[in-house]
């Protein structure tokens, strides 16, 4: 089965982490940068800096559930998730 949905985390200009889902990470990041159709999260003095984490999901439901689970993690747990991804891609 293909993984059409992506769960992602973006590092914001204030160092915070934003979590979302999409089917096209480049388009979504661009939307966040433009501020036109991005999340309100980036309308409040924050700007997106870079995508720091991506994870594939089989469908929207699975992506939404994983997004919710990641949002419940503490900051240190999110940073560990990012670190683990970077270590596995080396």
Buried (B, 14 or more C-beta within 10 A) or exposed (E): EEEEBBBBBBBBEEEEBBBBBBEEBEEBBBBBBEEEEBBEBBEEEBBBEEBBBEBEBEEEEBBBBBBEEBEEBEEEEBBEBBEEBEEEEE
